Amino acid sequence: MKTAKVRFGFRVMLLAGVILMSCNGHDTPPEKGKQGGSIKNHKYGGVVTLNEPTGFVSLYPPKAGDVGSMQVLVNVMEGLVQVRKEGGDVEPAIAESWNILENATRFIFQIRRGVYFHDDPCFPHGKGREVDAHDIVYCLQQLCEPGPENDNFWLVNGRIKGASSYYHSREIGDGRVSSVEGLRAIDDYTVEIRLEEPFAPFLYMLSSMMTMIYPHEAVEMYGREHLDAHPVGTGPFKLKSAEPGEYVALVRNENYWRRDVQGNQLPYLDGLMFRFDHNANDMAELLKGTVDLTTVLGNTNVQKLFDGVNKDRFSMKRGEILQTAFLGFQHQDPLVKDVRIRRAISMAIDRDRLANQVMTKLAEPAHGGLIPPFFGQYDAKGVTGIPFDPDKARTLLAEAGYPDGKGFPVIQVGFSSNMTTMATSVQAMLQDNLGITIDPVVLPFQDLVKRCFGGTLPVFLMGWYADYPDPEAFLCLFYGANVPDDPSMDSEINLCRYRNPIYDKLFEKATAEINPQKRFALYKQADQFLVDDVAALPLSHDIKFILYRSDLKNIGGNLMRMYSFTESYYEKE
């Protein structure tokens, strides 16, 4: 999954080169095990059940990277900071405040006192201990460990000072580097993180599930590969039981640090039940009452749900998601290296028709760039996209040496197996508008991803969700440094293997700019450059319809398609 339109979340005050952010008042931890306010608060009680049909990859943060993992982890674990709302601002979590120094290359975090890990057998006497700065260093250093249980080194590689040196030393086992230079616990409640160079989205990066905090005791007792059945964190819910691939049952964390504005300890719910049944009909399950909410897969289903006797039983929320579906071009392929061919293919595809008819209005057609138009400060309308223009497309194809498609070789285009209708539509558009034939390669999603990593598909359809709410999470997909020098190696971020030194300089300048207005202006320039060079063809941006029981209130969430139930409750009659 590498993820709303966001306001630049530092909410900063610039004072003598220092940026300071502090906590909001009602997030002071209660005494361990105690509830503030009225214990008889009517909001307490109940279990929410939901189904995530795709399952999850891992509940070990360095291995996680998919929507299913995020849905569970956001309710079990926390990071230094978090983005809880659709506005996208960074808020305190385990860190109660922080300073940003030395042109955004040095971050000092003050760790909140009174935050405890869940009670778990991995601790002496089964009692969770208090989180300290050493836990932060430990977890971030795990992102720098080589091995099959870490898929997210890319997140810190070249960012945190010394991360690359530590990773490669551990990889070859020379023992020359014993720790990550840029990570230091100053004392039990203060941690310092130093970067290789200025990186303005760093706070947003720290809000991702990959940087969530867990105890070393759990890793040592259960092993990294077994944390799926034993996740331990500081979040509002803790593990009751789990059967990876089938379900995860969570119960209320009685020692959770956060309180509501009246002083009542959160969460209100007794627990959560995540099911992972890819065969389930979630709409039917919602009507039967076996799940309490679902994400809608079609507008006709929405109408059916609100017809007749059901209209008062359910509520609906519509929201945008930080996601872009795009047609990717493999830039090392000799055919699609020609920008005229990339542009011809792009101008022959009707994105309005794909979004409105094929995707039944569950996505907005992408008429601009690759960055979704949902970031609050981002001027998406200022990016001029590639128009649907079959006549111009045929002219370009002729200029490239293929008039009316004559002589154009059959080209493979990769699609996920759940996008067969999309594959058929794209195939017909290219045949009708350009006279060219494609070979649709329809694969299970994980197999499609492997082919894209390996660079063996000249063209492919891919959807990309932001890991954190900053436009950089999309622009990094085309950064040349994310392409391995060895063409036989997998390219796991820059799937298109796109390299352009002009774009790279724009990208680097944007991510180093800490002034939000200037940075978003640079993002727009970079996005326009990608469109003009047809690095990929943006197709659509997802929207979601969340259906849920009408008595279930205050479902939390942000533009990265996650549900947080910290302050959710069932309204009692």
DODRENMI-669521 format. One record per residue (C-alpha): residue number from 1; x negated, y negated, z negated. Coordinates in Angstrom, 2 decimals. Example, Ala and Ser with C-alpha at 12.3 -4.5 7.8 and 13.67 -1.06 7.14 Angstrom:
<atoms>
ATOM   nr       px       py       pz
ATOM    1   -12.30     4.50    -7.80
ATOM    2   -13.67     1.06    -7.14
</atoms>
This chain:
<atoms>
ATOM   nr       px       py       pz
ATOM    1     0.00     0.00     0.00
ATOM    2    -2.45    -2.91     0.23
ATOM    3     0.90    -7.09    -1.30
ATOM    4     6.27   -13.11    -1.93
ATOM    5     5.80   -16.19    -1.25
ATOM    6     3.91   -17.55    -4.02
ATOM    7     3.15   -20.77    -5.70
ATOM    8    -0.54   -20.97    -6.30
ATOM    9    -0.45   -19.33    -9.66
ATOM   10    -3.21   -21.02   -11.59
ATOM   11    -0.77   -23.79   -12.65
ATOM   12    -3.99   -25.61   -13.28
ATOM   13    -5.33   -28.56   -15.11
ATOM   14    -8.66   -29.71   -13.71
ATOM   15   -10.76   -31.14   -16.51
ATOM   16   -14.49   -31.59   -16.04
ATOM   17   -14.67   -28.59   -13.76
ATOM   18   -12.74   -26.34   -16.15
ATOM   19    -9.36   -24.78   -15.37
ATOM   20    -7.39   -23.76   -18.48
ATOM   21    -4.23   -21.73   -18.86
ATOM   22    -2.62   -20.74   -22.15
ATOM   23     0.20   -18.46   -23.23
ATOM   24     3.83   -19.29   -23.68
ATOM   25     5.06   -19.48   -27.24
ATOM   26     7.37   -16.51   -27.67
ATOM   27     4.78   -13.97   -26.52
ATOM   28     3.15   -13.78   -29.96
ATOM   29     2.98   -10.12   -31.01
ATOM   30     5.21    -9.04   -33.87
ATOM   31     3.79    -7.17   -36.80
ATOM   32     3.09    -3.64   -35.61
ATOM   33     6.19    -1.50   -35.73
ATOM   34     8.48    -4.37   -36.74
ATOM   35    11.34    -6.05   -34.92
ATOM   36    11.89    -9.79   -35.00
ATOM   37    15.33   -11.31   -35.17
ATOM   38    18.38    -9.12   -35.62
ATOM   39    17.73    -5.38   -35.51
ATOM   40    21.43    -4.96   -34.71
ATOM   41    21.10    -6.96   -31.50
ATOM   42    23.88    -5.72   -29.21
ATOM   43    21.48    -5.45   -26.27
ATOM   44    19.61    -2.42   -27.63
ATOM   45    20.10     1.11   -26.32
ATOM   46    20.61     3.03   -23.11
ATOM   47    18.48     4.76   -20.48
ATOM   48    18.05     3.66   -16.85
ATOM   49    17.67     6.41   -14.25
ATOM   50    16.35     5.78   -10.75
ATOM   51    14.95     7.81    -7.91
ATOM   52    11.75     7.00    -6.01
ATOM   53    11.98     9.39    -3.02
ATOM   54     8.38     8.94    -1.91
ATOM   55     7.02    10.09    -5.28
ATOM   56     3.76     8.59    -6.47
ATOM   57     0.07     9.05    -5.70
ATOM   58    -1.42     8.61    -9.18
ATOM   59    -0.84     7.03   -12.59
ATOM   60    -4.58     6.49   -12.98
ATOM   61    -4.97     2.83   -11.88
ATOM   62    -8.19     3.24    -9.83
ATOM   63    -6.40     5.92    -7.80
ATOM   64    -3.00     4.21    -7.54
ATOM   65    -2.01     2.14    -4.53
ATOM   66     1.55     2.97    -3.54
ATOM   67     5.05     1.76    -4.39
ATOM   68     5.97     4.86    -6.41
ATOM   69     2.90     4.55    -8.63
ATOM   70     3.59     0.86    -9.15
ATOM   71     7.20     1.46   -10.23
ATOM   72     6.04     3.66   -13.10
ATOM   73     2.83     1.85   -14.03
ATOM   74     4.40    -1.61   -14.32
ATOM   75     6.56    -0.25   -17.14
ATOM   76     3.80     1.74   -18.87
ATOM   77     0.65    -0.35   -18.53
ATOM   78    -0.36    -4.00   -18.38
ATOM   79    -3.33    -6.00   -17.15
ATOM   80    -5.01    -9.14   -18.36
ATOM   81    -2.38   -11.15   -16.47
ATOM   82     0.86   -10.41   -14.69
ATOM   83     3.26   -11.77   -12.07
ATOM   84     6.73   -11.00   -13.36
ATOM   85     9.00   -13.24   -11.32
ATOM   86     9.74   -13.89    -7.69
ATOM   87     8.23   -17.36    -8.00
ATOM   88     4.88   -15.62    -8.15
ATOM   89     3.11   -17.57   -10.90
ATOM   90     0.39   -15.83   -12.88
ATOM   91     1.37   -15.40   -16.53
ATOM   92    -0.55   -14.22   -19.60
ATOM   93    -0.33   -10.56   -20.57
ATOM   94    -3.10    -8.82   -22.53
ATOM   95    -5.07   -12.04   -22.10
ATOM   96    -3.35   -14.89   -23.92
ATOM   97    -5.44   -17.61   -22.23
ATOM   98    -8.42   -18.08   -19.97
ATOM   99   -10.93   -20.59   -18.66
ATOM  100   -12.11   -20.70   -15.06
ATOM  101   -15.61   -22.15   -14.82
ATOM  102   -18.43   -22.81   -12.39
ATOM  103   -16.34   -23.22    -9.24
ATOM  104   -14.24   -20.10    -9.90
ATOM  105   -17.20   -17.76   -10.30
ATOM  106   -16.98   -17.33   -14.08
ATOM  107   -13.82   -16.36   -15.96
ATOM  108   -13.53   -16.25   -19.76
ATOM  109   -10.46   -14.42   -21.11
ATOM  110    -9.22   -14.55   -24.68
ATOM  111    -7.68   -11.19   -25.57
ATOM  112    -4.35   -11.28   -27.38
ATOM  113    -4.53    -9.91   -30.92
ATOM  114    -1.98    -7.35   -32.02
ATOM  115    -1.65    -5.49   -28.71
ATOM  116    -1.78    -1.74   -29.31
ATOM  117    -2.11     1.27   -27.04
ATOM  118     0.76     3.73   -27.19
ATOM  119     0.67     6.34   -29.92
ATOM  120    -0.83     9.43   -28.29
ATOM  121    -2.74    12.60   -29.30
ATOM  122    -5.88    11.17   -27.68
ATOM  123    -6.28     8.90   -30.74
ATOM  124    -7.19     9.94   -34.30
ATOM  125    -3.99    10.97   -36.11
ATOM  126    -2.08    10.17   -32.90
ATOM  127    -1.89     6.44   -33.66
ATOM  128    -2.63     3.96   -30.91
ATOM  129    -5.40     1.49   -31.67
ATOM  130    -5.65    -2.22   -30.93
ATOM  131    -6.86    -3.29   -27.49
ATOM  132   -10.15    -5.20   -27.42
ATOM  133   -12.50    -6.76   -24.89
ATOM  134   -14.49    -3.54   -24.52
ATOM  135   -11.40    -1.86   -23.04
ATOM  136   -11.24    -4.52   -20.34
ATOM  137   -14.88    -3.97   -19.42
ATOM  138   -14.37    -0.20   -19.40
ATOM  139   -11.34    -0.26   -17.09
ATOM  140   -12.80    -2.73   -14.61
ATOM  141   -16.02    -0.73   -14.53
ATOM  142   -14.02     2.40   -13.66
ATOM  143   -13.08     0.62   -10.42
ATOM  144   -16.80     0.64    -9.62
ATOM  145   -17.25     4.40   -10.12
ATOM  146   -17.71     6.52    -6.98
ATOM  147   -15.66     9.66    -6.60
ATOM  148   -12.36    11.09    -5.40
ATOM  149   -10.39     9.56    -8.30
ATOM  150   -11.23     5.98    -7.27
ATOM  151    -9.60     4.72    -4.08
ATOM  152    -9.76     1.05    -5.05
ATOM  153   -13.42     0.07    -5.15
ATOM  154   -12.62    -2.20    -2.20
ATOM  155   -10.78    -4.47    -4.62
ATOM  156   -13.93    -5.46    -6.54
ATOM  157   -16.64    -4.67    -4.00
ATOM  158   -18.47    -7.90    -3.23
ATOM  159   -16.28    -9.73    -5.75
ATOM  160   -17.40    -8.86    -9.28
ATOM  161   -21.11    -9.53    -9.69
ATOM  162   -23.12    -6.32    -9.62
ATOM  163   -20.18    -4.07    -8.69
ATOM  164   -21.80    -2.91    -5.45
ATOM  165   -25.19    -2.24    -7.06
ATOM  166   -23.59    -0.21    -9.83
ATOM  167   -21.43     1.78    -7.39
ATOM  168   -24.31     2.72    -5.11
ATOM  169   -26.61     3.56    -8.01
ATOM  170   -23.99     5.90    -9.44
ATOM  171   -23.33     7.32    -5.98
ATOM  172   -26.92     8.43    -5.44
ATOM  173   -27.51     9.13    -9.13
ATOM  174   -30.78     7.22    -9.47
ATOM  175   -29.84     5.83   -12.90
ATOM  176   -31.28     2.41   -12.08
ATOM  177   -28.08     0.48   -12.83
ATOM  178   -26.34     1.34   -16.09
ATOM  179   -23.54    -1.24   -16.10
ATOM  180   -21.77    -3.82   -13.95
ATOM  181   -23.66    -7.09   -14.35
ATOM  182   -20.59    -9.31   -14.10
ATOM  183   -18.63    -7.62   -16.90
ATOM  184   -19.36    -8.50   -20.54
ATOM  185   -17.54    -8.33   -23.85
ATOM  186   -18.70   -11.49   -25.63
ATOM  187   -16.96   -10.30   -28.80
ATOM  188   -14.00    -8.05   -29.60
ATOM  189   -11.50   -10.60   -28.31
ATOM  190   -13.42   -12.40   -25.54
ATOM  191   -14.40   -10.98   -22.18
ATOM  192   -16.42   -12.62   -19.41
ATOM  193   -16.12   -11.76   -15.72
ATOM  194   -18.57   -13.25   -13.24
ATOM  195   -18.13   -13.16    -9.48
ATOM  196   -20.65   -12.99    -6.67
ATOM  197   -19.12   -16.09    -5.08
ATOM  198   -16.00   -18.24    -5.50
ATOM  199   -12.82   -16.23    -4.93
ATOM  200    -9.71   -18.30    -5.59
ATOM  201    -7.17   -15.39    -5.56
ATOM  202    -9.04   -13.56    -8.34
ATOM  203    -6.33   -14.10   -10.98
ATOM  204    -3.74   -12.69    -8.60
ATOM  205    -5.99    -9.71    -7.98
ATOM  206    -6.08    -9.09   -11.74
ATOM  207    -2.28    -8.82   -11.73
ATOM  208    -2.37    -5.70    -9.54
ATOM  209    -1.67    -2.20   -10.82
ATOM  210    -5.24    -1.17   -10.01
ATOM  211    -6.60    -3.43   -12.77
ATOM  212    -4.22    -2.30   -15.52
ATOM  213    -5.73    -1.42   -18.89
ATOM  214    -5.80     2.06   -20.45
ATOM  215    -7.91     3.62   -23.24
ATOM  216   -11.12     5.55   -22.61
ATOM  217    -9.87     8.13   -25.11
ATOM  218    -7.11     9.18   -22.70
ATOM  219    -9.57     9.59   -19.84
ATOM  220   -11.92    11.61   -22.04
ATOM  221    -9.17    13.89   -23.38
ATOM  222    -7.08    14.46   -20.26
ATOM  223    -9.48    13.70   -17.41
ATOM  224    -8.91    11.17   -14.64
ATOM  225    -7.20    13.73   -12.44
ATOM  226    -4.65    14.62   -15.13
ATOM  227    -3.49    11.17   -16.22
ATOM  228    -0.43    11.60   -13.99
ATOM  229     1.02    13.72   -16.79
ATOM  230    -0.52    11.65   -19.62
ATOM  231    -0.46     7.92   -18.82
ATOM  232    -1.33     5.79   -21.85
ATOM  233    -1.08     2.00   -21.83
ATOM  234     0.24    -1.00   -23.72
ATOM  235     3.48    -1.51   -21.81
ATOM  236     7.09    -1.67   -22.99
ATOM  237     7.65     2.05   -22.42
ATOM  238     5.55     5.09   -23.25
ATOM  239     5.48     8.65   -21.99
ATOM  240     8.01    11.16   -23.27
ATOM  241     7.37    13.90   -20.72
ATOM  242     6.35    14.26   -17.10
ATOM  243     6.23    16.79   -14.32
ATOM  244     4.22    15.22   -11.48
ATOM  245     6.19    15.40    -8.27
ATOM  246     9.49    15.86   -10.11
ATOM  247    10.04    13.28   -12.85
ATOM  248     8.52    10.93   -15.42
ATOM  249    10.54    10.28   -18.60
ATOM  250     9.65     7.20   -20.64
ATOM  251    10.86     6.07   -24.07
ATOM  252    10.84     2.72   -25.80
ATOM  253     7.47     1.59   -27.19
ATOM  254     8.37     0.58   -30.75
ATOM  255     5.03    -1.20   -31.14
ATOM  256     5.29    -3.37   -28.03
ATOM  257     3.88    -6.86   -28.60
ATOM  258     6.33    -8.99   -26.65
ATOM  259     9.50   -10.54   -28.12
ATOM  260    12.46   -12.31   -26.58
ATOM  261    13.23   -15.99   -27.18
ATOM  262    15.31   -15.13   -30.26
ATOM  263    12.41   -13.21   -31.77
ATOM  264    13.77    -9.73   -31.07
ATOM  265    11.17    -7.16   -30.13
ATOM  266    11.28    -5.89   -26.57
ATOM  267    12.23    -3.74   -24.76
ATOM  268    15.95    -3.35   -25.34
ATOM  269    16.39    -0.05   -23.50
ATOM  270    15.80     3.32   -25.15
ATOM  271    14.04     4.63   -22.08
ATOM  272    13.60     5.09   -18.34
ATOM  273    13.90     8.20   -16.18
ATOM  274    12.06     8.20   -12.84
ATOM  275    13.05    11.01   -10.51
ATOM  276    11.11    11.88    -7.35
ATOM  277    13.56    13.67    -5.06
ATOM  278    13.00    12.93    -1.39
ATOM  279    16.13    14.90    -0.46
ATOM  280    18.48    12.90    -2.67
ATOM  281    21.18    10.66    -1.20
ATOM  282    20.72     7.70    -3.51
ATOM  283    23.98     6.05    -2.46
ATOM  284    25.95     9.18    -3.34
ATOM  285    23.98     9.52    -6.57
ATOM  286    24.81     5.92    -7.50
ATOM  287    28.52     6.53    -6.89
ATOM  288    28.40     9.68    -9.03
ATOM  289    26.55     7.84   -11.79
ATOM  290    23.44    10.04   -11.75
ATOM  291    21.25     7.06   -10.88
ATOM  292    21.78     3.50   -12.07
ATOM  293    20.24     1.54    -9.21
ATOM  294    18.90     2.04    -5.73
ATOM  295    17.46     0.12    -2.81
ATOM  296    19.90     0.08     0.09
ATOM  297    18.94     1.62     3.43
ATOM  298    21.65     0.08     5.60
ATOM  299    24.23    -2.69     5.61
ATOM  300    27.09    -0.29     6.36
ATOM  301    26.29     1.49     3.11
ATOM  302    26.53    -1.81     1.25
ATOM  303    30.00    -2.47     2.63
ATOM  304    31.20     1.03     1.73
ATOM  305    30.00     0.60    -1.82
ATOM  306    32.01    -2.56    -2.37
ATOM  307    35.22    -1.29    -0.78
ATOM  308    38.26    -0.47    -2.90
ATOM  309    37.86     1.04    -6.34
ATOM  310    34.07     0.61    -6.42
ATOM  311    33.90    -3.15    -5.99
ATOM  312    33.74    -3.91    -9.73
ATOM  313    31.42    -1.05   -10.63
ATOM  314    28.32    -2.34    -8.89
ATOM  315    26.33    -5.50    -8.27
ATOM  316    23.84    -6.37    -5.56
ATOM  317    20.75    -8.53    -5.24
ATOM  318    19.09    -9.45    -1.96
ATOM  319    15.44   -10.30    -1.98
ATOM  320    12.37   -10.64     0.18
ATOM  321     9.30    -8.43    -0.10
ATOM  322     5.67    -9.30     0.49
ATOM  323     5.40    -6.96     3.44
ATOM  324     4.56    -7.13     7.12
ATOM  325     5.16    -4.41     9.68
ATOM  326     2.82    -4.81    12.61
ATOM  327     1.70    -3.11    15.77
ATOM  328    -2.00    -2.60    15.26
ATOM  329    -4.58    -2.49    18.04
ATOM  330    -7.76    -0.46    17.70
ATOM  331   -10.30    -3.06    18.79
ATOM  332   -13.03    -0.51    19.49
ATOM  333   -10.84     1.16    22.11
ATOM  334   -12.07     0.15    25.59
ATOM  335    -8.54    -0.41    26.94
ATOM  336    -7.02    -2.58    24.20
ATOM  337   -10.23    -4.55    23.73
ATOM  338    -8.91    -6.63    26.63
ATOM  339    -6.90    -9.47    25.04
ATOM  340    -4.71    -9.69    28.15
ATOM  341    -3.50    -6.14    27.59
ATOM  342    -2.88    -6.77    23.89
ATOM  343    -0.93    -9.91    24.72
ATOM  344     1.04    -8.20    27.51
ATOM  345     2.12    -5.38    25.21
ATOM  346     3.04    -7.90    22.53
ATOM  347     5.13   -10.08    24.85
ATOM  348     7.02    -7.04    26.13
ATOM  349     8.42    -6.11    22.70
ATOM  350    11.69    -7.67    21.55
ATOM  351    11.23    -8.12    17.79
ATOM  352    14.73    -9.52    17.27
ATOM  353    16.23    -6.36    18.67
ATOM  354    13.97    -4.14    16.59
ATOM  355    14.81    -5.94    13.35
ATOM  356    18.53    -6.43    13.91
ATOM  357    19.48    -3.22    15.71
ATOM  358    16.85    -0.60    15.02
ATOM  359    16.18    -1.63    11.41
ATOM  360    19.84    -2.60    10.81
ATOM  361    18.95    -6.05     9.45
ATOM  362    16.83    -4.67     6.61
ATOM  363    13.96    -6.77     7.93
ATOM  364    13.48   -10.25     9.32
ATOM  365    11.82   -10.45    12.74
ATOM  366     8.31   -11.85    12.53
ATOM  367     8.27   -14.88    14.79
ATOM  368     5.13   -16.37    13.26
ATOM  369     1.98   -14.83    11.89
ATOM  370     0.98   -11.83     9.82
ATOM  371     1.48   -13.59     6.47
ATOM  372     5.11   -13.16     5.32
ATOM  373     7.12   -16.40     5.14
ATOM  374     8.02   -15.95     1.47
ATOM  375     5.06   -17.61    -0.28
ATOM  376     6.30   -20.86    -1.80
ATOM  377     3.36   -23.03    -0.73
ATOM  378     2.67   -21.36     2.60
ATOM  379     3.86   -23.17     5.74
ATOM  380     4.79   -20.06     7.72
ATOM  381     6.87   -22.10    10.17
ATOM  382     3.70   -23.95    11.14
ATOM  383     2.29   -20.78    12.73
ATOM  384     3.29   -20.31    16.38
ATOM  385     3.93   -16.65    17.10
ATOM  386     3.82   -14.65    20.31
ATOM  387     7.12   -15.01    22.21
ATOM  388     9.14   -12.24    23.81
ATOM  389     8.48   -12.96    27.51
ATOM  390     8.54    -9.92    29.84
ATOM  391     7.75   -12.01    32.94
ATOM  392     4.60   -13.46    31.39
ATOM  393     3.72   -10.00    30.07
ATOM  394     3.81    -8.54    33.60
ATOM  395     1.65   -11.40    34.88
ATOM  396    -0.97   -10.73    32.21
ATOM  397    -0.96    -7.00    32.92
ATOM  398    -1.50    -7.70    36.62
ATOM  399    -4.39   -10.03    35.77
ATOM  400    -5.92    -7.18    33.79
ATOM  401    -5.76    -4.98    36.91
ATOM  402    -2.46    -3.13    36.43
ATOM  403     0.26    -4.77    38.59
ATOM  404     3.68    -3.39    37.63
ATOM  405     1.85    -0.97    35.36
ATOM  406     0.25     0.91    38.27
ATOM  407    -2.86     2.79    37.23
ATOM  408    -2.34     2.03    33.54
ATOM  409    -3.34     5.15    31.61
ATOM  410    -0.91     6.84    29.25
ATOM  411    -1.75     5.39    25.84
ATOM  412    -1.15     6.95    22.44
ATOM  413     0.87     4.92    19.94
ATOM  414     1.12     6.21    16.38
ATOM  415     4.36     6.14    14.36
ATOM  416     5.38     7.51    10.98
ATOM  417     7.87    10.39    11.15
ATOM  418    10.56     8.26     9.49
ATOM  419    10.32     5.74    12.35
ATOM  420    11.37     7.92    15.29
ATOM  421    14.07     5.45    16.37
ATOM  422    11.50     2.67    16.37
ATOM  423     9.16     4.84    18.45
ATOM  424    11.88     5.47    21.03
ATOM  425    12.75     1.76    21.21
ATOM  426     9.15     0.61    21.66
ATOM  427     8.57     3.29    24.27
ATOM  428    11.62     2.12    26.25
ATOM  429    10.66    -1.58    26.02
ATOM  430     7.15    -0.98    27.35
ATOM  431     8.48     1.22    30.15
ATOM  432    11.24    -1.20    31.15
ATOM  433     9.29    -4.45    30.78
ATOM  434     5.79    -3.41    31.88
ATOM  435     6.20    -0.14    33.73
ATOM  436     3.73     1.62    31.44
ATOM  437     4.10     4.95    29.70
ATOM  438     3.11     5.57    26.12
ATOM  439     2.64     8.84    24.30
ATOM  440     4.37     8.41    20.92
ATOM  441     2.36    10.26    18.28
ATOM  442     4.86    10.82    15.46
ATOM  443     3.21    11.98    12.25
ATOM  444     3.94    12.32     8.53
ATOM  445     2.95     9.04     6.94
ATOM  446    -0.18    10.33     5.19
ATOM  447    -1.40    11.91     8.44
ATOM  448    -0.74     8.67    10.30
ATOM  449    -2.79     6.79     7.70
ATOM  450    -5.69     9.22     8.14
ATOM  451    -5.63     8.74    11.91
ATOM  452    -5.60     4.96    11.46
ATOM  453    -8.47     5.13     8.97
ATOM  454   -10.47     7.18    11.46
ATOM  455    -9.75     4.85    14.38
ATOM  456    -8.40     7.59    16.64
ATOM  457    -5.16     5.86    17.66
ATOM  458    -5.46     3.01    20.22
ATOM  459    -2.17     1.49    19.00
ATOM  460    -0.16     2.20    15.85
ATOM  461     2.79     0.92    13.84
ATOM  462     1.92     0.16    10.22
ATOM  463     3.60    -1.56     7.30
ATOM  464     1.48    -3.37     4.72
ATOM  465     2.61    -4.32     1.22
ATOM  466     0.64    -6.83    -0.80
ATOM  467    -1.18    -5.52    -3.87
ATOM  468    -1.05    -8.99    -5.36
ATOM  469     0.93   -12.11    -4.40
ATOM  470    -1.57   -14.12    -2.40
ATOM  471    -1.83   -14.46     1.42
ATOM  472    -5.40   -13.16     1.19
ATOM  473    -3.87    -9.71     0.65
ATOM  474    -2.82    -9.78     4.33
ATOM  475    -5.70   -11.73     5.86
ATOM  476    -8.25    -9.32     4.39
ATOM  477    -6.93    -6.68     6.79
ATOM  478    -8.84    -8.41     9.57
ATOM  479   -12.01    -9.46     7.76
ATOM  480   -15.04    -8.12     9.60
ATOM  481   -16.90    -7.16     6.42
ATOM  482   -14.15    -4.58     5.80
ATOM  483   -15.21    -2.60     8.87
ATOM  484   -17.93     0.02     8.27
ATOM  485   -21.07    -0.33    10.38
ATOM  486   -20.92     3.38    11.18
ATOM  487   -17.99     3.85    13.63
ATOM  488   -17.59     7.45    12.48
ATOM  489   -16.68     6.31     8.98
ATOM  490   -13.13     5.58     7.87
ATOM  491   -12.05     1.93     7.89
ATOM  492    -9.51     1.89     5.05
ATOM  493    -8.70    -1.84     4.91
ATOM  494    -9.37    -3.27     8.35
ATOM  495    -7.42    -0.56    10.19
ATOM  496    -7.73    -2.44    13.49
ATOM  497   -11.54    -2.63    13.14
ATOM  498   -11.18    -6.25    14.15
ATOM  499   -14.32    -8.38    14.07
ATOM  500   -14.60   -12.04    14.94
ATOM  501   -17.22   -14.31    13.34
ATOM  502   -15.04   -17.41    13.74
ATOM  503   -12.19   -15.75    11.87
ATOM  504   -14.54   -14.43     9.20
ATOM  505   -15.82   -17.94     8.46
ATOM  506   -12.25   -19.26     8.18
ATOM  507   -11.34   -16.41     5.83
ATOM  508   -14.38   -16.97     3.63
ATOM  509   -13.78   -20.71     3.48
ATOM  510   -10.14   -20.17     2.49
ATOM  511   -10.81   -17.67    -0.29
ATOM  512   -13.50   -19.92    -1.78
ATOM  513   -11.25   -23.01    -1.86
ATOM  514    -9.72   -23.48    -5.34
ATOM  515    -7.56   -26.46    -4.35
ATOM  516    -4.22   -24.79    -3.50
ATOM  517    -3.09   -27.25    -0.83
ATOM  518    -6.40   -27.05     1.03
ATOM  519    -6.55   -23.29     0.64
ATOM  520    -3.08   -22.69     2.04
ATOM  521    -3.87   -24.98     4.97
ATOM  522    -6.92   -22.82     5.69
ATOM  523    -4.80   -19.69     5.38
ATOM  524    -2.50   -21.10     8.05
ATOM  525    -5.45   -21.76    10.37
ATOM  526    -6.69   -18.21     9.86
ATOM  527    -3.23   -16.76    10.49
ATOM  528    -2.85   -18.79    13.69
ATOM  529    -6.27   -17.61    14.86
ATOM  530    -5.20   -13.97    14.45
ATOM  531    -2.02   -14.62    16.44
ATOM  532    -3.87   -16.41    19.23
ATOM  533    -6.43   -13.61    19.49
ATOM  534    -3.69   -10.96    19.24
ATOM  535    -5.53    -9.16    16.47
ATOM  536    -2.22    -7.37    15.87
ATOM  537     1.45    -8.00    16.66
ATOM  538     3.57    -8.93    13.63
ATOM  539     6.94    -7.19    14.01
ATOM  540     8.98    -7.80    10.87
ATOM  541     9.04    -8.60     7.16
ATOM  542    11.08    -6.41     4.84
ATOM  543    14.06    -7.57     2.87
ATOM  544    15.76    -5.49     0.21
ATOM  545    19.25    -4.97    -1.15
ATOM  546    19.17    -3.64    -4.70
ATOM  547    22.43    -2.03    -5.79
ATOM  548    22.97    -1.30    -9.46
ATOM  549    25.59    -0.75   -12.13
ATOM  550    27.39    -3.98   -12.96
ATOM  551    26.77    -3.55   -16.68
ATOM  552    22.99    -3.32   -16.17
ATOM  553    21.63    -6.81   -16.69
ATOM  554    18.38    -8.70   -16.26
ATOM  555    16.44    -6.39   -13.98
ATOM  556    13.00    -7.90   -13.57
ATOM  557    11.04    -7.90   -10.37
ATOM  558     8.84    -9.83    -8.02
ATOM  559     8.12    -9.99    -4.33
ATOM  560     6.04    -6.82    -4.42
ATOM  561     9.00    -4.44    -4.62
ATOM  562     8.71    -3.39    -8.22
ATOM  563    11.26    -3.14   -11.02
ATOM  564    10.39    -4.24   -14.54
ATOM  565    12.78    -3.29   -17.32
ATOM  566    11.12    -5.12   -20.21
ATOM  567    14.15    -7.35   -20.79
ATOM  568    16.85    -5.25   -19.13
ATOM  569    19.91    -4.15   -21.08
ATOM  570    23.38    -2.69   -20.72
ATOM  571    26.16    -5.13   -21.41
ATOM  572    28.46    -3.67   -24.02
ATOM  573    32.20    -4.25   -24.05
</atoms>
